[in-house]
Each structure stands twice: as C-alpha cells, then as structure tokens.
C-alpha cells in the first residue's frame, strides 16, 4: 500500500513537478531556459520513466493553462457590479461585474463594500511596459483577476447586498479608532502597509527589513498554534478544534484579501491537519508543493505577485534546511533562519531596490526578535483590548528610534541587479545545492557567493556597446561602452512618480554616469535629474550654460568621442539654445540635436561628419527637420523620441514622411517603446521594449 501511494501520488517526489512548473514560468522571461528544460527531462527519464511521464503531463498542462488563460474585459465604460473593496485614500473601488473584476477610479468615493452599483465612465487602456525591466502593471492586474480599469464620471448605488468582503471592511472601520498604532495594526492584521509614514517606509526598505510588516506564514502559524491551544483549554475535541481552526483561517483569508502568504499558510495548515485522518503520508514538504501546484492551477498568473513567490521560496528553503536549523539553540537558530531567508529573498528584494544592505542579516536577527516577541503580539492584543494602545505606541516609538539610528549609523548599500534573468536561475541552483545536503555546510554555499560576485561584475564582463533611446516624456539617451568603461546620459526626460528612468538604469547595472548632458532647460529634458543624482554617481554634468567651454572640442570617454558644435548666431528661443553633439564610436556617428528648430538648423552651413544616425530634433515637431538640414546630414537612420499619446501629438506626420522620402529608416519610441541598438563583433542589432 505504501509503495502504491508513493507511485500513484508521488509521495516524496512532488518537487519534480514543482521544478517543471517553475521552468515553464521562467520561459516567459528567457528563451535560454529551454536548455535547462532539456537537461532536466533527460535526467528525469534516467531516474524514473513513470515520474518523467507525470512531470511531462503537468509541464504541458500548466503551459497550456498559462498560454490560454484569459481574464474577461468590458466592452464599454458603462456597467453594473458589486463593490468588493474601497480605498478612499487612492479614490478607487474594486467592483465585480458579470464579465470581470473592474478597478474603478472616482474623485469622491461614497460607497460601501457590498453595494450594487452602476458605473458610467471611460475605459482606460493599460500599456505594456516600455522601459527596460519595468514592472508589468497590466499583467499584475490580470493576476488579480482585474480585466478592465474605468475612470468614472458617475457612480450610482442601486442596492446593498451581503458580501463576505464586508468582514474586511468592518475590520478596517474598527481600526479607525486607533491613533499612530493604526498603521502597524493595518500592516499586521490586514497586510496593508499604505498607512506607514514615508520616512519609516524608506528606512525599513533601505535596511532590508520591510518583510517584518508583511503578514507572513510565520504570523499565521503563531496565531494558529495559539488558537489550537486555546481551543484545547475549552475542552474542544480534536475534530472540533480542526473545524474551528479551519473556519478561522478561512475568515482570516477574507480579512487579508486573500494575500498570497496568508492563503499559502492557511491552506498549508488546513491540509496538514486533515491529512492526519487519511492513509496518505505526505510530508510537510509534499504538502507545500501540492499547495503551490493547486494555487497555480486555480490562478496560473499567481506567480506575478511577489508575495506568492516569496512565501513559497522562503518556506521551501526553510523546510529544505530544517535539520540544519534544529542543531543549535534559539539565538543561533534565529540567525540561521535570518541568514537563509536573506539568501532566498535576495534576488526578489533587489528587483525592487536595486541594492542590498551588507548588514541586513544582522538587522533581521535583532529586529525579528523585537517584532515577533513584542511588537507583533502586542499589536494583536491591542486589537482585542484597545486600552493597550498607549503601551503599543511606546513600543512603536522605540522601534522607529532603532530604525533611525541604524539608518544613520549604517547608510551604506551595495548596488546589485540580477539581470539578465539567467542569473536568477543560476543563483537559485547554487542556493538549492547548498541547502540540500543532509548537514548544511557553509562551504557548500560558497557557490552562492561566487554567483553573487558574478552578478556584481556583470557590467565589467559585458563586451557589448549600447545606445538606448528611452521611452520617456521628452528625451533621454544612454550610451554604454563595453566593460563599463564609459556611461553617458544625454538628457533625463521628465520625472515620474515611479522613477522609471532611474530604476531602468540601475537594473542595467549603471552605477556611475561619467557624463550627463542636459541639452536645454525644458522640464522634459532635465526633470528626472535630481532623482538620478540621489542614487547614481554623476562624475561630470554639462548643460547649455557650458556651451562656450565645450564648443568645437572633443571629449574622449572609453570608445566614445563627443564633439560639441558651436552656437553660430544669436537665438531667443530656448529650444534653439540646445547643445548639439556628435558621438562617434566604431562605424557609427550619431547626431544629437536636442530640440533645435528651423532657425538653428539653418545656422549650420556645413557638417563635416558622415552622420549615420540622427536623433530627430524636437520629438519630430513640424518646426524642425527641414529639408535643408536633412540634405546637409543625410543619415541612414532617424530616431524620434516621443512619448505615446503626448499632448503635442509628436511626431508630425509631415516630418515622418519627409524623413522616409529622404531614404531614412525611421525608429519611433512612441510606437516601439524603448529602442536599444546593441553593438558587438562589428554587428548592430535593434531591440525594442515591449
């Protein structure tokens, strides 16, 4: 019977399926994963042909489920539905209609969870990411089951209906009575960190301890263990305790809006409880894998949510190294847990912060103790007994003072980016190898640190040169030399609240900008400079005020040679005062024109360079790119930097037609997103995002 169960239900072998599913997911990010897939299935065939067949079926099944997964969408901005959630601070509603879930934005939110409403408004299109390594927001909404976004003109309440989501709303309303501790209670109970002070949020992220405020599986486990003992004190039978705890966990999933870590921990605990009543002998590791597979079968896009990935990775690795963790006392075990959790979450945390604090492990040990044995239990007690809020406020004050001190004493961070995605796969292979031994040896983890060194050295190992025209509001062009010898940024575009340019540069391993040129003083050419300067070292900054200092001179930087044209004549318009530059490297000579218009273009009597590529002036405006100027330079390629749906309708169709009639190949960021020209071994390849 035991062998039959092991054969039919893959007891102790479920991880083979999980690995195959992970490889399917990674295929979305890199075609190179096919090599790992081929090697993996060859190895499985040699291990067990039965396991090979089961894993292959699951691999193909999930791949098909992922490929054909579709979230419904609205055809128009008028619909009816039930309100599932209300966020007054963001002025948004989550509404379930007959077709799909809808995210509704309205200036004044005056509805309750459970209201059946009619919405009239405008459908808002969601664009795919157009900047390197940008967060895929449409995909994230799809993973939540949201198929449409509507900007509401009017919202009419038709009637009020019962909804299980009212439980969460009642808890939120209850928490309104608390003062400063409200933000911490919302974080620990609802998994909502939006109420935190901006300074506190920044410090916990920079120190690498932001996970302390996420509802984790550990929180759920502690609560469940406490409740189980409490039910025992009330003389509940084992069966009744299992039922009561299962009901509590289900309600808690609703209160936490089915946060991935809560769902994982809740279902995990419920299955472990009820498996005791069956002949199946799945280990905790098997159950974790089954929950992972079940959730992905229910929602194949769950992997898009960072909480889902983190909760399974951390739990998986802790179970993998459980023997190692049980060898020492509580303090050493805490350090080991913190150390393993740090290694497991590193690539994912770095994907948001683009840096890592070298002392994060030690911060975690100290702050985890403070949080788990003081801040967290006191928060739950204060929720039940509000008169304890003054005590909780004092504990919070001490905690924030500690954060402030650590931030001031240890401000350093190491810039890091796990790009391309192949580094992530190699890193986790090394980590799992280190954790999979019967007795964990730190020397086996040396491969993890060798991979980290490789990740850090990535820009120095890159043999390619790149010219990147970012899809920003305005202009921003990066010239990156091989082996990180020189990085040049021409203009920064407008600032945006997500700091997309800065984030993209950091993920491209840009830690230093040797030269930044601001062509002229229009916000869409310099707006993002301050946010860049706070995070990236800028060696030399030149603006149009430096024209006299730079004109008719060459600047050498790595393989790049930069020539600044003289300002011939007097011009009154800011656009015509733009720095005009030529950058030469290899066989490429690129002319950067800023926003010059007709008067400045006619000031050039001759251009002695053999221009191969033109950055089209003023985003393709009709006031620029006259025939005289195009005849003067006659490049092969013309790149128009203009944002989609910009308010000036750049580029002008007449300009595009003029460029094409002159035999130029036109590249447009408004149509193609970020445009990258990659040079290596005397070849040039063009890549676009998306």
WOCORUR-V412400 format. One record per residue. SS is DSSP state (H for helix, E for strand, L for the rest). OMEGA is omega as a letter, one per 30 degrees, with the letter a starting at -180 (999 if undefined). D_FIRST is the distance of its C-alpha to the first C-alpha in Angstrom with 2 decimals. Layout:
ss=SS omega=OMEGA d_first=D_FIRST
ss=SS omega=OMEGA d_first=D_FIRST
This chain:
ss=L omega=a d_first=0.00
ss=H omega=l d_first=3.80
ss=H omega=l d_first=5.48
ss=H omega=l d_first=4.97
ss=H omega=a d_first=6.16
ss=H omega=a d_first=8.54
ss=H omega=a d_first=9.76
ss=H omega=a d_first=10.36
ss=H omega=l d_first=11.60
ss=L omega=l d_first=13.02
ss=L omega=a d_first=12.15
ss=L omega=a d_first=15.02
ss=L omega=a d_first=16.64
ss=L omega=a d_first=18.21
ss=H omega=l d_first=21.54
ss=H omega=l d_first=21.96
ss=H omega=a d_first=22.48
ss=H omega=l d_first=24.78
ss=H omega=l d_first=26.92
ss=H omega=l d_first=27.40
ss=H omega=l d_first=28.50
ss=H omega=l d_first=30.91
ss=H omega=l d_first=32.40
ss=H omega=a d_first=33.06
ss=H omega=a d_first=34.91
ss=H omega=l d_first=36.91
ss=L omega=l d_first=38.03
ss=L omega=a d_first=40.16
ss=L omega=a d_first=42.18
ss=L omega=l d_first=42.53
ss=L omega=a d_first=42.23
ss=L omega=a d_first=41.69
ss=H omega=l d_first=38.02
ss=H omega=l d_first=37.49
ss=H omega=l d_first=37.86
ss=H omega=a d_first=34.99
ss=H omega=l d_first=32.84
ss=H omega=l d_first=33.60
ss=H omega=a d_first=32.79
ss=H omega=a d_first=29.53
ss=H omega=l d_first=28.18
ss=H omega=l d_first=29.44
ss=H omega=l d_first=27.55
ss=H omega=a d_first=24.28
ss=H omega=l d_first=24.76
ss=H omega=a d_first=25.06
ss=H omega=a d_first=21.98
ss=L omega=a d_first=19.49
ss=H omega=l d_first=20.66
ss=H omega=l d_first=17.63
ss=H omega=l d_first=18.26
ss=H omega=a d_first=21.92
ss=H omega=a d_first=21.64
ss=H omega=a d_first=19.78
ss=H omega=l d_first=22.31
ss=H omega=l d_first=25.19
ss=H omega=l d_first=24.43
ss=H omega=l d_first=24.38
ss=H omega=a d_first=27.50
ss=H omega=a d_first=29.39
ss=H omega=l d_first=28.29
ss=H omega=l d_first=29.49
ss=H omega=l d_first=32.56
ss=H omega=l d_first=33.46
ss=H omega=a d_first=32.88
ss=H omega=a d_first=35.12
ss=H omega=a d_first=37.72
ss=H omega=l d_first=38.13
ss=L omega=a d_first=37.82
ss=L omega=l d_first=41.04
ss=L omega=a d_first=42.56
ss=L omega=a d_first=45.21
ss=L omega=l d_first=48.81
ss=L omega=l d_first=52.03
ss=L omega=a d_first=54.83
ss=L omega=a d_first=57.57
ss=L omega=l d_first=58.30
ss=E omega=a d_first=58.69
ss=E omega=l d_first=55.59
ss=E omega=l d_first=54.22
ss=E omega=a d_first=51.16
ss=E omega=a d_first=49.70
ss=E omega=l d_first=50.23
ss=E omega=a d_first=47.00
ss=E omega=l d_first=48.65
ss=E omega=l d_first=52.19
ss=E omega=a d_first=53.44
ss=L omega=a d_first=57.12
ss=L omega=l d_first=57.68
ss=L omega=a d_first=56.65
ss=L omega=a d_first=58.11
ss=E omega=l d_first=54.99
ss=E omega=l d_first=52.75
ss=E omega=a d_first=49.27
ss=E omega=l d_first=49.45
ss=E omega=l d_first=46.91
ss=E omega=l d_first=48.62
ss=L omega=a d_first=47.36
ss=L omega=a d_first=46.97
ss=L omega=l d_first=45.68
ss=E omega=a d_first=46.06
ss=E omega=l d_first=49.59
ss=E omega=a d_first=51.11
ss=E omega=l d_first=54.60
ss=E omega=l d_first=57.43
ss=L omega=a d_first=60.38
ss=L omega=a d_first=63.20
ss=L omega=a d_first=63.16
ss=L omega=a d_first=59.83
ss=L omega=l d_first=60.47
ss=L omega=l d_first=57.28
ss=L omega=l d_first=54.34
ss=L omega=a d_first=50.61
ss=L omega=l d_first=49.96
ss=E omega=l d_first=53.32
ss=E omega=a d_first=53.36
ss=E omega=l d_first=55.92
ss=E omega=a d_first=57.82
ss=E omega=l d_first=58.39
ss=E omega=a d_first=61.18
ss=E omega=a d_first=61.47
ss=E omega=l d_first=60.94
ss=E omega=l d_first=57.77
ss=L omega=l d_first=57.44
ss=L omega=l d_first=56.11
ss=L omega=a d_first=53.75
ss=L omega=l d_first=54.44
ss=L omega=a d_first=51.95
ss=L omega=a d_first=52.53
ss=L omega=l d_first=55.65
ss=L omega=a d_first=55.81
ss=L omega=l d_first=53.80
ss=L omega=l d_first=50.47
ss=L omega=l d_first=51.44
ss=L omega=a d_first=48.93
ss=L omega=a d_first=47.76
ss=H omega=l d_first=48.65
ss=H omega=l d_first=48.18
ss=H omega=l d_first=44.64
ss=H omega=l d_first=43.97
ss=H omega=l d_first=45.33
ss=H omega=l d_first=43.15
ss=H omega=l d_first=40.05
ss=L omega=a d_first=41.21
ss=L omega=a d_first=41.54
ss=E omega=a d_first=45.34
ss=E omega=a d_first=46.94
ss=E omega=l d_first=50.62
ss=E omega=a d_first=53.18
ss=E omega=l d_first=56.31
ss=E omega=a d_first=59.56
ss=E omega=l d_first=60.66
ss=E omega=l d_first=64.26
ss=E omega=l d_first=63.55
ss=E omega=a d_first=60.72
ss=E omega=l d_first=61.21
ss=E omega=l d_first=59.14
ss=E omega=l d_first=58.60
ss=E omega=l d_first=56.59
ss=E omega=a d_first=54.14
ss=L omega=l d_first=50.54
ss=L omega=l d_first=47.68
ss=L omega=l d_first=45.27
ss=L omega=a d_first=42.38
ss=L omega=l d_first=44.01
ss=H omega=l d_first=46.86
ss=H omega=l d_first=44.80
ss=H omega=a d_first=45.25
ss=H omega=l d_first=48.90
ss=H omega=l d_first=49.52
ss=H omega=l d_first=48.13
ss=H omega=l d_first=50.41
ss=H omega=l d_first=53.36
ss=H omega=a d_first=52.66
ss=H omega=l d_first=52.66
ss=L omega=a d_first=56.14
ss=L omega=a d_first=57.67
ss=L omega=a d_first=56.85
ss=L omega=a d_first=59.16
ss=L omega=a d_first=58.29
ss=L omega=a d_first=54.88
ss=H omega=a d_first=53.98
ss=H omega=a d_first=52.93
ss=H omega=l d_first=50.50
ss=H omega=l d_first=49.08
ss=H omega=a d_first=48.56
ss=H omega=a d_first=46.81
ss=H omega=a d_first=44.43
ss=H omega=a d_first=43.75
ss=H omega=a d_first=44.19
ss=L omega=a d_first=43.56
ss=L omega=a d_first=47.10
ss=L omega=a d_first=49.23
ss=L omega=a d_first=52.17
ss=L omega=a d_first=54.25
ss=L omega=l d_first=54.52
ss=L omega=a d_first=57.93
ss=H omega=l d_first=58.35
ss=H omega=l d_first=59.31
ss=H omega=l d_first=56.22
ss=H omega=a d_first=53.97
ss=H omega=a d_first=55.72
ss=H omega=a d_first=55.45
ss=H omega=l d_first=51.72
ss=H omega=a d_first=51.10
ss=H omega=l d_first=53.42
ss=H omega=l d_first=51.86
ss=L omega=a d_first=48.34
ss=L omega=a d_first=47.14
ss=H omega=a d_first=47.02
ss=H omega=l d_first=43.27
ss=H omega=a d_first=44.23
ss=H omega=l d_first=45.40
ss=L omega=l d_first=42.44
ss=L omega=a d_first=39.88
ss=L omega=l d_first=36.95
ss=H omega=l d_first=33.37
ss=H omega=l d_first=34.65
ss=H omega=a d_first=37.07
ss=H omega=l d_first=34.43
ss=H omega=l d_first=32.18
ss=H omega=l d_first=35.21
ss=H omega=a d_first=36.18
ss=H omega=l d_first=32.71
ss=H omega=l d_first=32.45
ss=H omega=a d_first=35.96
ss=H omega=a d_first=35.32
ss=H omega=l d_first=32.14
ss=H omega=l d_first=34.24
ss=H omega=l d_first=37.06
ss=H omega=l d_first=34.96
ss=H omega=l d_first=33.96
ss=H omega=l d_first=37.67
ss=L omega=l d_first=38.20
ss=L omega=l d_first=35.67
ss=L omega=l d_first=33.21
ss=L omega=a d_first=29.88
ss=H omega=l d_first=26.79
ss=H omega=a d_first=26.03
ss=H omega=l d_first=29.67
ss=H omega=l d_first=29.79
ss=H omega=a d_first=26.91
ss=H omega=a d_first=28.76
ss=H omega=a d_first=32.11
ss=H omega=l d_first=31.01
ss=H omega=l d_first=29.33
ss=H omega=l d_first=32.62
ss=H omega=a d_first=34.67
ss=H omega=l d_first=32.81
ss=H omega=l d_first=33.25
ss=H omega=a d_first=36.96
ss=H omega=l d_first=37.32
ss=H omega=l d_first=36.00
ss=H omega=a d_first=38.79
ss=H omega=a d_first=41.39
ss=L omega=l d_first=40.54
ss=L omega=l d_first=40.76
ss=L omega=l d_first=37.12
ss=L omega=a d_first=37.90
ss=H omega=a d_first=35.14
ss=H omega=l d_first=34.48
ss=H omega=l d_first=34.35
ss=H omega=l d_first=32.01
ss=H omega=a d_first=29.68
ss=H omega=a d_first=29.79
ss=H omega=a d_first=29.65
ss=H omega=l d_first=26.61
ss=H omega=a d_first=24.88
ss=H omega=a d_first=25.57
ss=H omega=a d_first=24.68
ss=H omega=l d_first=21.20
ss=H omega=l d_first=20.53
ss=H omega=a d_first=21.81
ss=H omega=l d_first=19.81
ss=H omega=l d_first=16.45
ss=L omega=a d_first=16.71
ss=L omega=a d_first=16.29
ss=L omega=l d_first=12.93
ss=L omega=a d_first=9.31
ss=L omega=a d_first=9.79
ss=L omega=l d_first=11.12
ss=L omega=l d_first=13.82
ss=L omega=l d_first=16.76
ss=H omega=l d_first=20.29
ss=H omega=l d_first=20.90
ss=H omega=a d_first=18.17
ss=H omega=l d_first=19.61
ss=H omega=l d_first=23.05
ss=H omega=l d_first=22.28
ss=H omega=l d_first=20.81
ss=H omega=l d_first=23.98
ss=H omega=a d_first=26.06
ss=H omega=a d_first=24.69
ss=H omega=a d_first=24.95
ss=H omega=l d_first=28.52
ss=H omega=l d_first=29.58
ss=H omega=l d_first=28.21
ss=H omega=a d_first=30.29
ss=L omega=a d_first=33.29
ss=L omega=l d_first=33.31
ss=L omega=l d_first=36.49
ss=H omega=a d_first=35.14
ss=H omega=l d_first=35.45
ss=H omega=a d_first=39.24
ss=L omega=a d_first=39.29
ss=H omega=l d_first=39.74
ss=H omega=l d_first=38.05
ss=H omega=a d_first=34.80
ss=H omega=a d_first=34.90
ss=H omega=a d_first=35.98
ss=H omega=a d_first=33.44
ss=H omega=a d_first=30.44
ss=H omega=a d_first=32.06
ss=H omega=a d_first=33.06
ss=H omega=l d_first=29.76
ss=H omega=a d_first=27.85
ss=H omega=l d_first=30.21
ss=H omega=l d_first=30.25
ss=H omega=a d_first=26.46
ss=H omega=a d_first=26.78
ss=L omega=a d_first=29.40
ss=H omega=l d_first=28.21
ss=H omega=l d_first=28.37
ss=H omega=a d_first=31.88
ss=H omega=a d_first=32.88
ss=L omega=a d_first=31.85
ss=L omega=a d_first=34.02
ss=L omega=l d_first=37.39
ss=L omega=a d_first=39.21
ss=H omega=a d_first=39.53
ss=H omega=l d_first=42.52
ss=H omega=l d_first=41.14
ss=H omega=l d_first=37.76
ss=H omega=l d_first=39.74
ss=H omega=a d_first=41.60
ss=H omega=l d_first=38.46
ss=H omega=l d_first=36.92
ss=H omega=a d_first=40.25
ss=H omega=a d_first=40.48
ss=H omega=l d_first=37.05
ss=H omega=l d_first=37.67
ss=H omega=a d_first=41.07
ss=H omega=a d_first=39.74
ss=H omega=a d_first=37.02
ss=H omega=a d_first=39.47
ss=H omega=a d_first=42.46
ss=H omega=a d_first=42.46
ss=H omega=l d_first=41.97
ss=H omega=l d_first=44.61
ss=H omega=a d_first=46.98
ss=H omega=l d_first=46.63
ss=H omega=a d_first=48.50
ss=H omega=l d_first=50.83
ss=L omega=l d_first=51.53
ss=E omega=l d_first=51.88
ss=E omega=l d_first=50.12
ss=L omega=a d_first=51.57
ss=L omega=a d_first=51.19
ss=L omega=a d_first=50.83
ss=H omega=a d_first=48.22
ss=H omega=a d_first=45.65
ss=H omega=l d_first=48.10
ss=H omega=a d_first=49.19
ss=H omega=a d_first=45.62
ss=H omega=a d_first=45.06
ss=H omega=a d_first=48.23
ss=H omega=l d_first=47.96
ss=H omega=l d_first=44.27
ss=H omega=a d_first=45.10
ss=H omega=a d_first=48.06
ss=H omega=a d_first=46.14
ss=H omega=a d_first=42.94
ss=H omega=a d_first=44.71
ss=H omega=a d_first=47.94
ss=H omega=a d_first=48.42
ss=H omega=a d_first=45.08
ss=H omega=l d_first=44.75
ss=H omega=l d_first=48.46
ss=H omega=l d_first=48.11
ss=H omega=l d_first=45.50
ss=H omega=l d_first=47.70
ss=H omega=l d_first=50.74
ss=H omega=l d_first=49.00
ss=H omega=a d_first=48.50
ss=L omega=a d_first=51.83
ss=H omega=a d_first=54.43
ss=H omega=l d_first=57.01
ss=H omega=a d_first=55.12
ss=H omega=a d_first=56.10
ss=H omega=l d_first=59.02
ss=H omega=l d_first=56.76
ss=H omega=l d_first=54.33
ss=H omega=l d_first=57.33
ss=H omega=l d_first=58.45
ss=H omega=l d_first=55.04
ss=H omega=l d_first=55.05
ss=H omega=l d_first=58.57
ss=H omega=a d_first=57.61
ss=H omega=a d_first=54.61
ss=H omega=l d_first=56.87
ss=H omega=l d_first=59.47
ss=H omega=l d_first=56.85
ss=H omega=a d_first=55.89
ss=H omega=a d_first=59.59
ss=H omega=a d_first=60.24
ss=H omega=l d_first=57.33
ss=H omega=a d_first=58.44
ss=H omega=a d_first=61.98
ss=H omega=a d_first=61.21
ss=L omega=a d_first=58.55
ss=L omega=a d_first=59.46
ss=L omega=l d_first=58.17
ss=L omega=l d_first=55.44
ss=E omega=l d_first=54.27
ss=E omega=a d_first=54.32
ss=L omega=l d_first=51.09
ss=L omega=a d_first=49.58
ss=L omega=l d_first=46.30
ss=L omega=g d_first=47.88
ss=L omega=a d_first=47.15
ss=L omega=l d_first=43.51
ss=H omega=l d_first=42.38
ss=H omega=a d_first=43.14
ss=H omega=a d_first=40.49
ss=H omega=l d_first=37.74
ss=H omega=a d_first=39.06
ss=H omega=a d_first=39.35
ss=H omega=l d_first=35.74
ss=H omega=l d_first=34.48
ss=H omega=a d_first=36.60
ss=H omega=a d_first=35.46
ss=H omega=l d_first=31.71
ss=H omega=a d_first=32.39
ss=H omega=a d_first=34.25
ss=H omega=a d_first=31.66
ss=L omega=a d_first=28.54
ss=L omega=l d_first=29.32
ss=L omega=l d_first=27.71
ss=L omega=a d_first=31.17
ss=L omega=l d_first=33.38
ss=L omega=a d_first=36.65
ss=H omega=a d_first=39.52
ss=H omega=l d_first=40.75
ss=H omega=l d_first=37.73
ss=H omega=l d_first=38.97
ss=H omega=a d_first=42.25
ss=H omega=l d_first=41.07
ss=H omega=a d_first=40.90
ss=H omega=l d_first=44.52
ss=H omega=l d_first=45.55
ss=H omega=l d_first=44.22
ss=H omega=l d_first=46.14
ss=H omega=l d_first=49.26
ss=H omega=l d_first=48.75
ss=H omega=a d_first=48.44
ss=H omega=a d_first=51.63
ss=L omega=a d_first=53.47
ss=H omega=a d_first=52.54
ss=H omega=a d_first=56.06
ss=H omega=a d_first=57.67
ss=H omega=a d_first=55.48
ss=L omega=a d_first=56.15
ss=L omega=a d_first=58.66
ss=L omega=l d_first=59.37
ss=E omega=a d_first=62.26
ss=E omega=l d_first=61.72
ss=E omega=a d_first=63.96
ss=E omega=l d_first=62.21
ss=E omega=a d_first=63.89
ss=L omega=l d_first=61.98
ss=L omega=a d_first=61.67
ss=L omega=l d_first=63.50
ss=L omega=a d_first=66.31
ss=L omega=a d_first=69.14
ss=L omega=l d_first=68.99
ss=L omega=a d_first=66.76
ss=E omega=l d_first=66.36
ss=E omega=l d_first=64.63
ss=E omega=a d_first=65.70
ss=E omega=a d_first=63.24
ss=L omega=l d_first=64.16
ss=H omega=l d_first=61.86
ss=H omega=l d_first=60.58
ss=H omega=a d_first=61.58
ss=L omega=a d_first=65.22
ss=L omega=l d_first=66.58
ss=E omega=a d_first=65.43
ss=E omega=l d_first=67.98
ss=E omega=l d_first=67.64
ss=E omega=a d_first=70.27
ss=L omega=a d_first=70.32
ss=L omega=a d_first=67.47
ss=L omega=l d_first=67.49
ss=L omega=l d_first=67.39
ss=L omega=l d_first=65.20
ss=L omega=a d_first=62.22
ss=L omega=l d_first=60.24
ss=L omega=l d_first=57.13
ss=L omega=a d_first=59.14
ss=H omega=a d_first=57.58
ss=H omega=l d_first=59.98
ss=H omega=a d_first=59.42
ss=H omega=a d_first=55.65
ss=H omega=l d_first=55.73
ss=H omega=a d_first=58.03
ss=H omega=l d_first=55.84
ss=H omega=l d_first=52.72
ss=L omega=l d_first=54.82
ss=L omega=l d_first=55.37
ss=L omega=l d_first=59.01
ss=L omega=a d_first=59.88
ss=E omega=l d_first=63.59
ss=E omega=a d_first=66.10
ss=E omega=l d_first=69.05
ss=E omega=l d_first=71.17
ss=E omega=l d_first=71.02
ss=E omega=l d_first=73.72
ss=E omega=a d_first=74.55
ss=L omega=l d_first=76.65
ss=L omega=a d_first=78.41
ss=L omega=l d_first=78.20
ss=L omega=a d_first=76.34
ss=H omega=a d_first=73.18
ss=H omega=l d_first=71.00
ss=H omega=a d_first=71.85
ss=H omega=a d_first=71.58
ss=L omega=a d_first=69.62
ss=L omega=a d_first=66.41
ss=H omega=a d_first=68.29
ss=H omega=l d_first=68.05
ss=H omega=l d_first=64.26
ss=H omega=a d_first=63.99
ss=H omega=a d_first=66.39
ss=H omega=a d_first=64.38
ss=H omega=a d_first=61.28
ss=L omega=l d_first=62.55
ss=E omega=l d_first=65.35
ss=E omega=a d_first=68.38
ss=E omega=a d_first=70.85
ss=E omega=l d_first=73.62
ss=E omega=l d_first=74.45
ss=E omega=l d_first=77.18
ss=E omega=a d_first=78.47
ss=H omega=l d_first=81.38
ss=H omega=l d_first=83.65
ss=H omega=a d_first=83.19
ss=H omega=a d_first=84.61
ss=H omega=a d_first=87.87
ss=H omega=a d_first=86.06
ss=H omega=a d_first=83.70
ss=L omega=l d_first=85.54
ss=L omega=l d_first=86.25
ss=L omega=l d_first=84.23
ss=E omega=l d_first=81.07
ss=E omega=a d_first=78.06
ss=E omega=l d_first=75.82
ss=E omega=a d_first=72.17
ss=L omega=l d_first=69.80
ss=L omega=a d_first=70.11
ss=E omega=l d_first=71.59
ss=E omega=a d_first=75.35
ss=E omega=l d_first=76.50
ss=E omega=l d_first=80.00
ss=E omega=l d_first=81.45
ss=L omega=l d_first=84.12
ss=L omega=l d_first=87.39
ss=L omega=a d_first=88.23
ss=L omega=l d_first=91.21
ss=L omega=a d_first=93.19
ss=L omega=a d_first=92.96
ss=L omega=a d_first=90.29
ss=L omega=a d_first=89.99
ss=L omega=a d_first=86.47
ss=L omega=a d_first=83.49
ss=H omega=a d_first=81.59
ss=H omega=l d_first=84.33
ss=H omega=a d_first=84.21
ss=L omega=l d_first=80.69
ss=L omega=l d_first=80.10
ss=L omega=a d_first=79.93
ss=E omega=l d_first=78.10
ss=E omega=l d_first=77.24
ss=E omega=a d_first=74.22
ss=E omega=l d_first=74.20
ss=E omega=a d_first=71.43
ss=L omega=l d_first=70.88
ss=L omega=a d_first=72.11
ss=E omega=l d_first=71.56
ss=E omega=a d_first=74.35
ss=E omega=l d_first=73.37
ss=E omega=l d_first=75.96
ss=E omega=a d_first=75.00
ss=L omega=a d_first=77.47
ss=L omega=l d_first=76.32
ss=L omega=a d_first=77.87
ss=L omega=a d_first=81.26
ss=L omega=a d_first=83.17
ss=H omega=a d_first=86.10
ss=H omega=a d_first=88.82
ss=H omega=l d_first=86.84
ss=H omega=a d_first=85.70
ss=L omega=l d_first=89.33
ss=L omega=l d_first=90.28
ss=L omega=l d_first=88.61
ss=L omega=l d_first=91.25
ss=L omega=l d_first=89.04
ss=L omega=a d_first=85.63
ss=L omega=a d_first=85.74
ss=L omega=l d_first=82.00
ss=L omega=a d_first=80.02
ss=L omega=l d_first=77.63
ss=L omega=a d_first=74.32
ss=E omega=l d_first=72.55
ss=E omega=l d_first=73.99
ss=E omega=a d_first=72.52
ss=L omega=a d_first=74.28
ss=H omega=l d_first=76.60
ss=H omega=l d_first=76.09
ss=H omega=l d_first=72.72
ss=H omega=l d_first=74.45
ss=L omega=l d_first=77.12
ss=L omega=a d_first=80.08
ss=L omega=a d_first=82.38
ss=L omega=l d_first=81.13
ss=L omega=l d_first=80.46
ss=L omega=a d_first=83.87
ss=H omega=l d_first=84.78
ss=H omega=a d_first=87.15
ss=H omega=l d_first=84.43
ss=H omega=l d_first=81.90
ss=H omega=a d_first=84.52
ss=H omega=a d_first=85.21
ss=H omega=l d_first=81.66
ss=L omega=l d_first=80.08
ss=L omega=l d_first=76.45
ss=L omega=a d_first=73.65
ss=E omega=l d_first=71.07
ss=E omega=a d_first=71.61
ss=E omega=l d_first=69.08
ss=E omega=l d_first=69.58
ss=L omega=a d_first=68.03
ss=L omega=a d_first=67.72
ss=L omega=l d_first=65.11
ss=L omega=l d_first=63.66
ss=L omega=l d_first=65.58
ss=L omega=a d_first=68.19
ss=L omega=l d_first=71.09
ss=L omega=a d_first=73.66
ss=L omega=l d_first=71.90
ss=L omega=f d_first=72.03
ss=L omega=l d_first=72.31
ss=L omega=a d_first=75.22
ss=H omega=l d_first=74.73
ss=H omega=l d_first=78.19
ss=H omega=l d_first=77.27
ss=H omega=l d_first=74.04
ss=H omega=l d_first=76.05
ss=H omega=l d_first=78.73
ss=H omega=a d_first=76.22
ss=H omega=l d_first=74.71
ss=H omega=l d_first=78.17
ss=L omega=l d_first=78.96
ss=L omega=a d_first=76.11
ss=L omega=l d_first=73.75
ss=E omega=a d_first=69.99
ss=E omega=l d_first=69.27
ss=E omega=a d_first=66.17
ss=E omega=l d_first=65.65
ss=H omega=l d_first=63.40
ss=H omega=l d_first=63.77
ss=H omega=a d_first=62.02
ss=H omega=a d_first=59.79
ss=L omega=l d_first=58.95
ss=E omega=a d_first=59.23
ss=E omega=l d_first=60.58
ss=E omega=l d_first=59.82
ss=E omega=a d_first=61.72
ss=E omega=a d_first=59.99
ss=E omega=l d_first=62.07
ss=E omega=a d_first=60.90
ss=L omega=l d_first=62.14
ss=L omega=l d_first=65.14
ss=E omega=l d_first=63.04
ss=E omega=l d_first=62.64
ss=E omega=l d_first=59.66
ss=E omega=l d_first=59.66
ss=E omega=l d_first=56.65
ss=E omega=l d_first=56.57
ss=E omega=g d_first=54.54
ss=L omega=999 d_first=52.95
